[in-house]
Amino acid sequence: MKIAIVIDIYQDKGNGTSISARRFVEKLRDRGHQIVVLCTESSETTDNNGISIVEFPIKKIPIFQKMIESQHAILAQPDDDKIRKAFDGVDVVHIYMPFFLGTRCAVIAHEMKIPVLGCYHISAENITFNAGMKHLPGATSATYRYLRKHHYDNGFIHDIHCPSRCIAGTAAKYHYIQNLHIISNGYDPNFRPISDAERPENTNGKIIITSVGRLTAEKRQDLIIRAIGKCKYNYKIVLYLAGKGPKKKYYEKLAEKYHVDLRFVFLNQSELINLLNCSYLFIQASDVETESISCLEAIACGTVPIISNSGMCATKQFSLNKNSLFKKGSPHSLAKRINYWISKKEFHDEMTTQYAEFAKKFGIEHSIDSIIEVYNGLLSPKDGEYTIRDYNNALTLTVQTDEHNRPKKEYRGILKKLNKLIR
C-alpha cells in the first residue's frame, strides 16, 4: 500500500505529534508499505531511510508567528501542483493537523478519489489556550465548530483517528459525524523496566520526580513546581523537566522562589528510559492532552504517575488508582498526592509492576496493526453506517445513518450516553 502522511512538523524532534508520526511512518515502512510524507521545509539533513519527503515552504501568520514557533508548530504553505504530484499512486491519505496544508490535501485527495483519514491530535483547547483565549467564553466551542466546518468536512474526511476515548467523545459532542477510530499513538517497546539504571549525578538519597513535555503554559509545569514547594518532602525531591520551551526562565525563577531542586534536560531515547527508571513519580499536569505518549512511556517503565483530572486531559485513562489523579489546576491537591505516594512506599512499589503490565496493551505494534486495519477499511467503505471503535479496549458501536450521513434519530440518545461515558 502507498500511504501519504500529511503533517506540518514532521521533522521537529521537540513536538509530541511529530514524534508519534515519525514512529508510525517508520513502522509502516518496516511492514513493507511505501510512504510519502508532506511537511514543512527543514534545515535537518538526516537520512530519510527510504521514506519520500515532500517539503513545502513555511507559511507565516502575522501577529501569531512568534507564538506558533515557540510551540514547535510551524505551518506549511500548500502548493496544489506539488500535492497532486505527491499523491500520484497513493492509496490512502492520513492527515495529522487541521491547518492549511492538511485542509488543502483533504480537498485534493477527494478530487483524486483517494480516501482520507483525518486525525484529532490537536484539540480546540490546544489552539485557544496558546492563543490566549482560554478564559474567553465560547471560544473553545466556536473553534470546534470552525474546525468541523473548514477542515473536518464530511465531504472530504469520512473517518477520524482519535488517540484516546476522551478526544473521540469530545468530537462526537461537537457533532462530528465521521467514523471515529480510537487508536493509541503507541509507545516504543524499548520503554520498559530495566535493572541497571544509573541514577543522575547528585541524586543519591533523593526522590526523583520527572515530567516530560514542552516548557509552555499549556503543560502546566508551574503547578508541579508549586506543588513540590508545598510538599512536606520538599528537601528530598529533585524535579526533572525534560523538554524545551519559552517558559524555562520563568520556571527557574519559580523554582528558586519555592526552594525546588529543578533540573532541565533534553534527552535521547536511551537517556530518557534511564531517567524514567530512576524516577519515583511521573507527573502529567496539563489541562489539555489528547493522549500523552510521554506518560505512557513512563508507566511502561514502571513509573507511578500522578495525572490531572481535567475533563480534557485524556491521560487520566492511564490512572489505575484514585491517588494517581489530582484536582485540575490545584498545586495543593498535587502536593497531597506526592506526599501520599512518598509515604506509601510499599504500595508504590507494588503499583510499579501493575503500571508496567497495564501499559503493554498500548504498544506501538498493536497501534500499527489497528491503523492498517483502518486503512484497509477506507479502501472498502460501508455506506449507511456510522461507527465508533476503540481498538485498545474492545469497544465497537455501529448504527445506521440517514440520507445526510448522520446517525438516525432513534440512535442519537444512545450515542449521547456513550459519548459521555467514553469521555
C-alpha positions as CSV (number, residue, x, y, z in Angstrom):
1,M,0.0,0.0,0.0
2,K,1.2,3.5,-0.7
3,I,0.3,5.9,2.1
4,A,0.6,9.7,2.2
5,I,1.2,11.2,5.7
6,V,0.5,14.9,5.9
7,I,1.9,16.7,8.9
8,D,3.4,20.2,9.0
9,I,6.0,19.5,11.7
10,Y,7.2,16.0,10.8
11,Q,10.9,16.8,11.3
12,D,10.6,18.6,14.6
13,K,12.0,16.5,17.4
14,G,10.6,18.7,20.1
15,N,6.9,18.1,19.4
16,G,5.0,15.0,20.6
17,T,2.8,14.9,17.5
18,S,5.7,14.8,15.1
19,I,7.5,12.1,17.3
20,S,4.3,9.9,17.1
21,A,4.0,10.5,13.3
22,R,7.6,9.5,12.7
23,R,7.2,6.4,14.7
24,F,4.1,5.4,12.7
25,V,5.9,6.1,9.4
26,E,8.9,4.1,10.3
27,K,6.8,1.1,11.5
28,L,4.6,1.2,8.4
29,R,7.8,1.3,6.2
30,D,9.1,-1.7,8.2
31,R,5.9,-3.6,7.3
32,G,6.6,-3.1,3.6
33,H,4.4,-0.1,2.9
34,Q,5.5,2.8,0.6
35,I,5.4,6.1,2.5
36,V,5.4,9.7,1.2
37,V,5.4,12.5,3.9
38,L,4.2,16.0,3.1
39,C,5.6,18.6,5.6
40,T,7.3,21.9,6.0
41,E,10.9,22.6,4.9
42,S,13.6,21.7,7.4
43,S,17.2,22.5,7.9
44,E,17.9,18.9,9.1
45,T,19.9,16.7,6.7
46,T,19.1,13.4,8.2
47,D,18.8,10.2,6.2
48,N,15.1,9.5,5.4
49,N,15.7,5.7,5.2
50,G,13.8,5.2,2.1
51,I,10.9,7.4,3.1
52,S,9.9,10.0,0.4
53,I,9.8,13.6,1.9
54,V,7.9,16.3,0.0
55,E,8.6,19.7,1.6
56,F,6.6,22.9,1.5
57,P,7.7,26.5,2.4
58,I,6.8,27.9,5.9
59,K,3.6,29.9,6.0
60,K,4.0,33.0,8.1
61,I,1.0,34.0,10.2
62,P,1.0,37.7,11.1
63,I,0.8,38.6,14.8
64,F,0.8,34.9,15.9
65,Q,4.0,33.7,14.2
66,K,6.3,34.1,17.2
67,M,3.8,32.3,19.4
68,I,3.4,29.5,16.8
69,E,7.2,29.0,16.6
70,S,7.5,28.8,20.4
71,Q,5.0,25.9,20.4
72,H,7.1,23.9,17.8
73,A,4.1,24.2,15.5
74,I,5.5,25.6,12.2
75,L,2.8,25.6,9.5
76,A,3.2,24.8,5.8
77,Q,2.1,26.8,2.7
78,P,0.3,24.3,0.4
79,D,1.1,24.1,-3.3
80,D,-1.6,22.3,-5.4
81,D,0.7,21.0,-8.2
82,K,3.2,19.7,-5.7
83,I,0.4,18.0,-3.7
84,R,-1.1,16.3,-6.8
85,K,2.3,15.0,-7.8
86,A,3.0,13.6,-4.3
87,F,-0.4,11.9,-4.3
88,D,0.3,10.1,-7.6
89,G,-0.3,6.4,-7.0
90,V,-1.3,6.9,-3.3
91,D,-3.9,4.6,-1.8
92,V,-4.7,6.4,1.4
93,V,-4.0,9.9,2.8
94,H,-3.6,10.3,6.5
95,I,-3.7,13.9,7.7
96,Y,-2.4,14.8,11.1
97,M,-3.0,18.5,11.5
98,P,-6.1,20.7,10.7
99,F,-4.2,23.6,9.1
100,F,-3.6,25.0,5.6
101,L,-1.6,22.1,4.2
102,G,-3.8,19.4,5.7
103,T,-7.1,21.0,4.6
104,R,-5.9,21.5,1.1
105,C,-4.6,17.9,0.9
106,A,-8.0,16.7,2.0
107,V,-9.7,18.6,-0.8
108,I,-7.3,17.5,-3.5
109,A,-7.3,13.8,-2.3
110,H,-11.1,13.9,-2.6
111,E,-10.8,15.3,-6.1
112,M,-8.4,12.4,-6.9
113,K,-10.8,9.9,-5.4
114,I,-8.3,8.9,-2.7
115,P,-9.8,8.1,0.7
116,V,-8.7,10.4,3.6
117,L,-8.2,9.6,7.3
118,G,-8.2,12.7,9.5
119,C,-6.6,12.9,12.9
120,Y,-7.6,14.7,16.1
121,H,-4.1,15.2,17.6
122,I,-4.7,18.9,18.1
123,S,-7.8,19.8,20.0
124,A,-9.6,23.2,20.0
125,E,-8.3,23.7,23.6
126,N,-4.7,23.5,22.4
127,I,-5.4,26.4,20.0
128,T,-7.4,28.6,22.3
129,F,-5.0,28.0,25.3
130,N,-2.0,29.1,23.3
131,A,-3.7,32.0,21.6
132,G,-4.5,33.5,25.0
133,M,-8.3,32.7,24.7
134,K,-8.5,30.1,27.4
135,H,-11.0,32.1,29.5
136,L,-12.9,33.7,26.7
137,P,-16.5,32.5,26.9
138,G,-17.5,30.4,23.9
139,A,-14.0,30.4,22.3
140,T,-13.4,26.7,22.6
141,S,-16.8,25.6,21.3
142,A,-16.5,28.1,18.4
143,T,-13.1,26.7,17.5
144,Y,-14.5,23.1,17.4
145,R,-17.3,24.3,15.1
146,Y,-14.8,26.2,12.9
147,L,-12.6,23.1,12.6
148,R,-15.6,20.9,11.8
149,K,-16.7,23.3,9.0
150,H,-13.4,24.2,7.5
151,H,-11.2,21.1,7.9
152,Y,-13.2,18.0,9.1
153,D,-15.7,18.4,6.4
154,N,-17.6,15.1,6.0
155,G,-17.5,15.6,2.2
156,F,-13.7,15.1,2.3
157,I,-12.8,13.4,5.5
158,H,-15.1,10.4,6.3
159,D,-13.0,8.9,9.1
160,I,-11.0,10.3,12.0
161,H,-8.2,8.8,14.0
162,C,-8.6,9.7,17.7
163,P,-5.7,8.8,20.0
164,S,-8.0,8.5,23.1
165,R,-11.6,8.0,24.1
166,C,-11.6,11.4,25.6
167,I,-11.0,13.2,22.3
168,A,-13.4,10.8,20.5
169,G,-16.1,11.7,23.0
170,T,-15.3,15.4,22.5
171,A,-15.5,15.1,18.7
172,A,-18.9,13.4,19.0
173,K,-20.1,16.0,21.5
174,Y,-19.5,18.7,18.9
175,H,-21.4,16.8,16.2
176,Y,-18.6,15.4,14.2
177,I,-20.3,12.7,12.1
178,Q,-17.3,10.9,10.8
179,N,-16.5,7.3,11.9
180,L,-14.2,7.6,14.9
181,H,-11.3,5.2,15.3
182,I,-9.8,5.2,18.8
183,I,-6.2,4.1,18.4
184,S,-3.3,4.9,20.8
185,N,-0.2,6.5,19.2
186,G,1.6,3.6,20.8
187,Y,4.9,3.6,22.7
188,D,8.2,2.1,21.7
189,P,8.9,-1.3,23.4
190,N,12.3,0.0,24.4
191,F,10.5,1.8,27.2
192,R,10.4,-0.9,29.9
193,P,11.7,-1.6,33.4
194,I,15.5,-2.0,33.4
195,S,17.6,-3.3,36.3
196,D,20.8,-1.4,35.6
197,A,19.5,2.2,35.5
198,E,22.1,4.7,36.6
199,R,21.0,7.5,38.9
200,P,21.8,11.0,37.6
201,E,24.6,12.9,39.3
202,N,24.0,14.3,42.8
203,T,20.7,12.4,43.4
204,N,21.8,9.7,45.8
205,G,19.3,9.7,48.7
206,K,16.9,11.9,46.7
207,I,13.4,11.2,45.4
208,I,13.4,11.9,41.6
209,I,10.2,13.2,40.1
210,T,10.0,13.7,36.3
211,S,7.7,15.4,33.8
212,V,8.2,15.4,30.1
213,G,6.9,17.9,27.6
214,R,7.4,21.4,26.0
215,L,8.0,24.1,28.6
216,T,4.8,26.0,27.8
217,A,1.9,27.4,29.8
218,E,-0.3,24.7,28.3
219,K,1.7,21.9,30.0
220,R,1.3,23.5,33.5
221,Q,4.8,22.7,34.8
222,D,4.3,25.7,37.1
223,L,1.8,23.5,39.1
224,I,4.4,20.8,39.6
225,I,7.0,23.4,40.9
226,R,4.4,25.0,43.3
227,A,3.2,21.6,44.5
228,I,6.7,20.3,45.3
229,G,7.3,23.6,47.1
230,K,4.3,22.8,49.3
231,C,5.3,19.2,49.8
232,K,6.5,18.1,53.2
233,Y,9.2,16.0,51.5
234,N,10.4,19.1,49.5
235,Y,14.0,18.8,50.8
236,K,14.3,15.2,49.5
237,I,12.9,15.8,46.0
238,V,14.7,16.5,42.7
239,L,12.5,17.6,39.8
240,Y,13.5,16.9,36.3
241,L,11.7,18.7,33.5
242,A,12.6,17.0,30.1
243,G,11.8,19.4,27.3
244,K,12.5,22.8,25.8
245,G,10.3,25.9,25.5
246,P,9.6,29.6,26.2
247,K,8.8,29.1,29.9
248,K,12.3,27.9,31.0
249,K,13.5,31.2,32.6
250,Y,10.1,31.7,34.3
251,Y,10.3,28.1,35.8
252,E,13.9,28.8,37.0
253,K,12.7,31.8,39.0
254,L,9.6,29.9,40.3
255,A,11.8,27.0,41.5
256,E,14.0,29.5,43.3
257,K,11.0,31.1,45.0
258,Y,9.7,27.7,46.1
259,H,13.1,26.2,47.0
260,V,12.7,23.4,44.5
261,D,15.8,21.5,43.2
262,L,14.9,21.8,39.5
263,R,16.9,20.4,36.6
264,F,16.2,20.8,32.9
265,V,17.2,18.1,30.5
266,F,16.6,17.3,26.8
267,L,17.4,13.6,26.3
268,N,17.7,11.0,23.6
269,Q,15.6,7.8,24.0
270,S,18.1,5.7,26.0
271,E,18.8,8.6,28.4
272,L,15.1,9.2,28.9
273,I,14.4,5.5,29.5
274,N,17.2,5.6,32.1
275,L,15.8,8.7,33.8
276,L,12.2,7.2,33.9
277,N,13.5,4.0,35.5
278,C,15.2,6.1,38.2
279,S,12.1,8.2,38.8
280,Y,9.9,7.6,41.8
281,L,7.0,9.5,40.2
282,F,6.0,10.9,36.8
283,I,3.7,13.9,36.8
284,Q,1.4,14.9,33.9
285,A,-0.1,18.3,35.0
286,S,-1.6,19.5,31.6
287,D,-5.1,20.8,31.5
288,V,-5.3,19.6,27.9
289,E,-3.9,16.3,26.5
290,T,-5.1,14.3,23.5
291,E,-3.2,11.3,24.9
292,S,0.4,11.9,26.2
293,I,2.8,9.3,24.9
294,S,5.3,10.6,27.4
295,C,3.1,9.4,30.3
296,L,2.5,6.1,28.6
297,E,6.3,5.7,28.2
298,A,6.7,6.4,31.9
299,I,4.3,3.9,33.1
300,A,5.7,1.3,30.6
301,C,9.0,1.8,32.6
302,G,7.0,1.1,35.8
303,T,7.0,4.8,37.0
304,V,3.9,5.6,39.0
305,P,2.1,8.6,37.5
306,I,0.1,11.5,39.0
307,I,-2.2,13.0,36.4
308,S,-4.6,16.0,36.2
309,N,-8.2,15.0,36.3
310,S,-9.1,17.8,33.8
311,G,-12.0,16.9,31.6
312,M,-9.8,17.5,28.5
313,C,-6.8,15.6,29.8
314,A,-7.1,12.2,28.1
315,T,-4.0,11.0,30.1
316,K,-6.2,10.2,33.1
317,Q,-7.2,7.0,31.3
318,F,-3.8,5.7,32.4
319,S,-4.6,6.1,36.1
320,L,-5.1,2.8,38.0
321,N,-5.7,4.4,41.4
322,K,-7.5,7.5,42.6
323,N,-4.3,8.6,44.2
324,S,-2.8,8.9,40.7
325,L,-5.2,11.7,40.0
326,F,-5.1,15.3,41.3
327,K,-7.6,18.1,41.0
328,K,-7.1,20.2,37.8
329,G,-5.0,23.3,38.4
330,S,-4.6,22.7,42.1
331,P,-1.0,22.6,43.5
332,H,-2.4,21.8,46.9
333,S,-4.1,18.7,45.5
334,L,-1.0,17.7,43.6
335,A,1.2,18.1,46.7
336,K,-1.2,15.9,48.7
337,R,-0.8,13.1,46.1
338,I,3.0,13.5,46.1
339,N,3.0,13.2,49.9
340,Y,0.8,10.1,49.7
341,W,3.0,8.1,47.3
342,I,6.2,9.0,49.1
343,S,4.7,7.9,52.5
344,K,3.3,4.7,51.0
345,K,6.5,3.2,49.5
346,E,5.4,-0.4,49.8
347,F,2.2,0.2,47.9
348,H,4.1,2.4,45.5
349,D,6.5,-0.4,44.7
350,E,3.5,-2.8,44.1
351,M,2.0,-0.4,41.7
352,T,5.1,-0.1,39.6
353,T,4.6,-3.6,38.3
354,Q,0.9,-3.1,37.7
355,Y,1.5,0.0,35.7
356,A,4.2,-1.6,33.5
357,E,1.9,-4.5,32.8
358,F,-1.1,-2.2,32.1
359,A,0.9,-0.2,29.5
360,K,1.5,-3.3,27.3
361,K,-1.8,-3.1,25.5
362,F,-0.8,0.4,24.2
363,G,2.3,-0.9,22.4
364,I,3.2,0.6,19.0
365,E,2.9,-2.7,17.1
366,H,-0.7,-3.1,18.2
367,S,-1.3,0.5,17.1
368,I,0.2,-0.2,13.7
369,D,-2.0,-3.3,13.3
370,S,-5.0,-1.2,14.1
371,I,-4.2,1.7,11.7
372,I,-3.5,-0.7,8.9
373,E,-7.0,-2.2,9.5
374,V,-8.4,1.3,9.3
375,Y,-6.6,1.9,6.0
376,N,-8.0,-1.3,4.5
377,G,-11.4,-0.3,5.7
378,L,-11.1,3.1,3.9
379,L,-10.4,1.2,0.7
380,S,-13.7,-0.8,1.1
381,P,-16.1,1.6,2.8
382,K,-19.5,0.5,4.1
383,D,-22.2,3.0,3.1
384,G,-25.0,3.8,5.5
385,E,-23.1,3.1,8.7
386,Y,-21.6,5.2,11.5
387,T,-19.0,3.5,13.7
388,I,-17.2,4.4,16.9
389,R,-14.5,1.8,17.7
390,D,-11.9,1.6,20.4
391,Y,-9.1,-0.7,19.2
392,N,-7.4,-0.7,22.6
393,N,-10.3,-1.6,24.8
394,A,-12.6,-3.8,22.7
395,L,-15.5,-1.4,22.1
396,T,-17.4,-1.1,18.8
397,L,-20.7,0.6,18.2
398,T,-22.2,0.7,14.6
399,V,-25.5,2.3,13.8
400,Q,-27.4,3.1,10.6
401,T,-27.2,6.6,9.1
402,D,-29.8,8.8,7.4
403,E,-29.6,10.5,3.9
404,H,-27.3,13.2,5.4
405,N,-24.8,10.5,6.6
406,R,-25.8,11.3,10.2
407,P,-26.8,8.6,12.8
408,K,-30.5,8.0,12.5
409,K,-32.6,9.8,15.2
410,E,-33.5,6.6,17.1
411,Y,-29.8,6.0,17.8
412,R,-28.8,9.5,18.9
413,G,-29.8,9.1,22.6
414,I,-27.7,6.0,22.9
415,L,-24.8,7.8,21.2
416,K,-25.1,10.8,23.5
417,K,-24.8,8.5,26.6
418,L,-21.9,6.6,25.0
419,N,-20.0,9.8,24.3
420,K,-20.3,10.9,27.9
421,L,-19.2,7.5,29.0
422,I,-16.0,7.4,26.9
423,R,-15.0,10.9,27.8
